[in-house]
Amino acid sequence: MSTVGGFGAAHTLSATTSDCVSCVKFSPKECPMLLVGVAAWDGSCSVWQVGRDASGGVISQPTWTSSHDGPLLGISFSPDGRVFYGGCTKTAVMWDLNSDQKSVVASHDLPISCLDYVTLPQTMSSVLITGSWDGKLRWWDLRQQNFVMEQNLGEPIFTLDAQKTVPMMAAATGRLVHIYDLQSSQKVSELKVPDVMKFNIRCVTCAPQYDGVGVGSSEGRVSFVNMKEQPGCTFKAHIGTEKNHYILNQANFCVHHPSKPVLFSGGGDGNITVINRGERKIIKTLQCEQKMNDLPIPISAGDISGDGSLLAYAHSYDWAMGKSGYRNQSTSVHIRTVGF
């Protein structure tokens, strides 16, 4: 199995959507089989079963596909393999892969931008958390019809991430990260992004060490914001230079390695950036080489597996330049082994 600077060769998922990919997500470690889900703007939600061949390379099998009435923006898995997805119809759906039954389990006043299903190890209680452009976070006990708790953050929520083992959740609005203790469901702090980060937050990831969060912004910077007294660090993860000026490419996803102080991010430059936030340096930039008319196709979404051994990411248009930037860019989804 060939490797490139800590990454294995790219394995491409077959039968993916041709539309823009909004979210890529792995199933949790507790799931009986390793799954990866892809949600897209055409309303499709597709799930692949993922494994390894005899040489350690990645193999996959397209297994389930569902369609929704509007663009999907978020996807999550439960430990028993159920899928949750939501988006522009202002609702979230639970999809039982065993029975292929679907039911609406959450709703908001505006599109649902992000969601995460959480099972807390201390109490084994489960909850679906949804965030929306209506500025509200809602907690849903799926045994009840209505949400069991709501927090109004006062401005659109763009992204959230829950770290089940800590337990901790981070939800990001414009330039603030709201930190919650999942056991008590109470907000414990608000973190401001560093002053050098001028644009809004695009993605957020909780550190398993419970010492901070990683954030990526619309101008392509990625920061680790420390919750303790130690200073954080900020990097020009997806900012290039040309003829003495900067080229800003938004950071579309960032994920934290489950056991190492390492952040992975993917951006509009079509690259994956690997940051050792403990050593405060970029240790690798992987150029994924998906291009159209010599221009890179953005990495629009991505995720790391629960054991940290696989990284999945999607190449598709990320709408950073609006409708005028759409050139019918091709879409593809890839998985690489991780050797960090």
C-alpha positions in Angstrom: 0.0 0.0 0.0 1.6 3.3 -1.1 1.7 6.3 1.2 2.2 10.0 0.8 3.6 11.8 3.8 1.5 9.8 6.4 -1.5 9.3 4.1 -2.3 6.1 2.1 -3.3 6.2 -1.5 -6.7 7.7 -2.2 -9.6 5.2 -2.4 -12.5 6.7 -4.4 -16.1 5.9 -3.4 -18.2 4.7 -6.3 -21.7 5.8 -7.1 -21.5 9.1 -5.3 -23.7 12.2 -5.9 -22.9 14.5 -8.8 -24.1 17.5 -6.8 -22.1 19.5 -4.2 -21.3 17.6 -1.0 -22.2 19.4 2.2 -21.2 16.8 4.8 -19.1 13.6 5.1 -19.3 11.6 8.3 -18.0 8.3 9.8 -20.0 6.1 12.1 -18.8 6.0 15.7 -16.4 3.3 16.9 -19.2 1.5 18.7 -21.1 0.8 15.5 -21.1 -2.9 14.5 -19.6 -2.0 11.1 -17.6 1.0 9.8 -19.8 3.2 7.7 -19.3 6.5 6.0 -22.2 8.8 5.0 -22.3 11.5 2.4 -25.0 14.3 2.4 -25.4 16.6 -0.7 -27.3 19.5 -2.1 -29.4 17.3 -4.3 -31.1 15.9 -1.2 -29.3 12.6 -1.4 -27.9 10.8 1.7 -25.7 7.8 0.8 -24.0 5.3 3.1 -21.0 3.0 2.3 -19.7 0.1 4.3 -15.9 0.5 4.6 -13.2 -2.1 5.3 -9.6 -3.1 4.5 -8.2 -5.6 2.0 -5.3 -8.0 2.7 -2.7 -5.4 2.0 -4.3 -2.8 4.4 -5.8 -0.7 1.6 -9.3 0.7 1.8 -12.3 -1.0 0.3 -15.9 0.2 0.2 -19.3 -1.0 -0.9 -22.2 1.4 -1.6 -25.0 0.0 0.6 -27.8 2.4 1.2 -29.2 5.5 -0.5 -32.0 7.9 0.6 -33.4 11.1 -0.9 -34.9 14.2 0.8 -37.1 17.0 -0.4 -34.4 19.7 -0.1 -30.7 20.2 0.2 -29.0 18.4 3.1 -26.5 20.2 5.3 -25.7 17.7 8.1 -25.5 14.0 8.9 -24.7 11.9 12.0 -24.8 8.2 13.0 -25.9 6.5 16.2 -23.8 3.6 17.6 -26.4 1.1 16.4 -26.2 2.3 12.8 -29.2 4.7 12.5 -28.6 7.7 10.3 -29.8 11.3 11.1 -29.8 14.0 8.5 -31.3 17.5 8.1 -31.1 20.6 6.0 -33.1 23.1 4.1 -36.6 21.6 4.7 -36.1 22.7 8.4 -36.4 19.2 9.6 -34.2 16.3 10.7 -34.9 12.7 9.7 -34.1 9.4 11.4 -33.3 6.7 8.9 -33.2 3.1 10.2 -30.9 1.2 7.8 -32.2 -2.2 8.9 -35.8 -1.5 8.1 -35.3 1.4 5.6 -37.9 3.3 7.6 -37.7 7.1 8.0 -39.3 9.5 10.4 -39.1 13.2 11.1 -37.6 13.6 14.6 -36.7 17.3 14.8 -37.7 20.7 13.3 -36.7 24.3 13.4 -38.0 27.7 12.0 -35.1 27.9 9.5 -32.8 25.3 7.8 -31.0 22.9 10.1 -27.3 23.5 9.5 -25.8 20.9 11.7 -26.6 18.0 14.0 -25.0 15.3 16.2 -26.3 12.2 17.9 -24.8 11.7 21.3 -24.8 8.7 23.7 -23.2 9.7 27.0 -21.1 6.8 28.4 -21.8 7.8 32.1 -25.5 7.5 31.9 -26.0 5.7 28.5 -28.7 8.3 27.7 -29.0 9.4 24.1 -30.0 12.7 22.5 -30.0 14.3 19.1 -28.7 17.9 19.1 -29.6 20.2 16.2 -28.4 23.7 15.3 -30.1 26.0 12.9 -29.9 29.3 11.0 -32.7 30.4 13.4 -30.0 30.7 16.1 -31.4 27.9 18.2 -29.8 24.8 19.6 -32.4 22.0 20.4 -32.0 18.8 22.3 -34.3 15.9 21.2 -35.1 12.8 23.3 -36.4 10.6 20.5 -38.9 9.0 22.8 -40.7 12.3 22.8 -42.3 14.4 20.1 -41.0 17.8 21.2 -37.6 19.0 22.1 -36.6 18.7 25.7 -34.3 21.7 25.8 -33.6 24.8 23.7 -30.9 27.5 23.8 -31.2 30.6 21.7 -27.7 31.8 20.7 -29.1 35.0 19.0 -27.5 34.5 15.6 -27.3 31.7 13.0 -25.5 28.5 14.0 -23.2 27.3 11.3 -21.6 24.2 12.8 -21.4 22.1 16.0 -19.3 19.1 17.2 -19.9 16.9 20.2 -17.0 15.0 21.9 -18.9 12.1 23.5 -16.1 10.7 25.7 -15.3 14.0 27.5 -18.3 14.9 27.3 -18.3 18.3 25.6 -20.0 20.1 22.7 -19.0 23.2 20.8 -21.4 25.2 18.7 -20.2 28.1 16.5 -22.0 31.3 15.5 -20.3 34.1 13.6 -17.1 34.6 15.6 -18.0 32.9 18.9 -17.7 29.2 20.0 -20.2 28.2 22.7 -19.0 25.4 24.9 -21.4 23.0 26.6 -21.1 20.3 29.2 -23.1 17.5 27.7 -23.8 15.8 31.1 -25.6 18.9 32.4 -26.5 20.3 29.0 -25.4 23.7 30.3 -23.2 26.3 28.6 -19.9 26.5 30.5 -18.0 29.1 28.4 -17.8 31.3 25.3 -14.6 31.4 23.3 -13.8 34.2 20.9 -11.7 33.5 17.9 -8.2 35.1 17.7 -8.1 38.7 16.4 -6.0 37.6 13.5 -9.0 35.5 12.3 -11.1 38.2 10.6 -13.9 36.2 9.0 -16.7 34.0 10.3 -16.2 30.4 11.6 -17.0 27.7 9.0 -16.1 24.6 11.1 -15.4 23.5 14.6 -13.9 20.4 16.3 -13.6 19.5 20.0 -10.2 18.3 21.3 -10.6 14.9 23.0 -8.2 16.2 25.7 -10.9 18.7 26.7 -8.5 21.6 26.6 -9.8 23.6 23.6 -11.4 23.6 20.1 -10.1 23.8 16.6 -11.9 26.3 14.3 -11.6 27.0 10.6 -12.7 30.3 9.0 -14.0 31.7 5.7 -10.6 33.3 5.0 -8.8 30.0 5.3 -7.2 30.3 8.7 -7.3 27.4 11.2 -6.9 28.1 14.9 -6.7 26.0 18.1 -8.4 28.1 20.8 -7.3 27.0 24.2 -9.8 26.7 27.0 -6.9 26.8 29.6 -4.4 29.5 30.3 -1.9 28.4 27.6 -2.1 30.4 24.4 -3.6 29.0 21.3 -2.2 29.1 17.8 -3.4 30.1 14.3 -2.2 29.0 10.9 -2.7 30.1 7.3 -3.9 26.6 6.5 -5.6 27.4 3.2 -4.2 30.8 2.3 -2.0 31.0 -0.7 0.2 33.8 -2.2 0.4 35.0 -5.8 2.2 38.2 -7.1 2.6 39.6 -3.5 -1.0 39.2 -2.5 -3.0 36.6 -0.5 -5.5 34.2 -2.0 -8.1 33.3 0.6 -9.7 29.8 0.4 -12.2 29.0 3.1 -11.7 26.1 5.5 -14.6 23.8 4.9 -13.9 21.2 7.6 -11.6 20.6 10.5 -11.4 17.5 12.7 -9.2 16.6 15.6 -7.4 13.3 15.8 -9.0 11.2 18.6 -5.8 10.5 20.5 -3.1 12.9 19.2 -2.8 16.7 19.3 -3.3 16.9 15.5 -5.8 18.8 13.5 -6.8 18.0 9.9 -8.5 20.6 7.7 -9.7 20.7 4.1 -10.4 23.9 2.1 -11.2 25.7 -1.0 -7.6 25.3 -2.3 -8.3 21.5 -2.7 -5.7 20.7 0.0 -5.6 18.9 3.3 -3.6 20.6 6.0 -2.2 18.7 9.0 -1.4 20.7 12.1 0.4 19.6 15.2 -1.2 22.0 17.6 1.1 20.8 20.4 4.2 21.7 18.5 2.3 24.7 17.0 3.3 24.0 13.4 1.9 22.7 10.1 3.4 19.3 9.6 1.9 18.4 6.2 0.0 19.9 3.3 -1.5 17.2 1.0 -2.3 18.4 -2.4 -5.2 16.2 -3.6 -4.8 17.1 -7.3 -8.5 17.2 -8.2 -8.6 20.0 -10.8 -10.8 21.6 -13.4 -9.3 23.9 -16.1 -6.1 23.9 -14.0 -8.0 25.2 -11.0 -8.3 23.1 -7.8 -11.7 21.6 -7.0 -12.4 22.5 -3.3 -12.5 20.0 -0.5 -16.0 20.8 0.7 -16.4 18.3 3.6 -14.5 15.6 5.5 -14.2 13.5 8.7 -11.8 11.2 10.6 -12.8 7.7 11.7 -13.3 7.1 15.4 -10.0 5.2 15.7 -8.1 7.9 13.8 -6.9 5.5 11.0 -9.0 6.8 8.1 -9.7 10.3 6.7 -12.7 10.8 4.3 -13.1 13.9 2.3 -15.2 15.2 -0.7 -14.1 17.3 -3.7 -16.9 19.5 -4.9 -17.8 23.2 -5.3 -18.1 24.9 -1.9 -20.1 28.0 -3.0 -17.4 30.3 -1.6 -17.8 32.5 -4.7 -21.6 32.1 -5.0 -23.5 31.2 -8.1 -20.9 33.1 -10.3 -18.2 30.6 -9.2 -20.2 27.5 -10.2 -18.7 25.8 -13.2 -20.3 22.4 -12.9 -17.2 21.2 -11.0 -17.0 17.4 -10.7 -17.7 15.7 -7.4 -15.8 12.8 -5.8 -15.4 11.3 -2.4 -12.2 9.7 -1.2 -10.8 7.8 1.8 -7.1 7.6 2.8 -5.4 5.8 5.6 -3.7 8.0 8.2 -0.3 7.3 9.6 0.1 10.1 12.1 
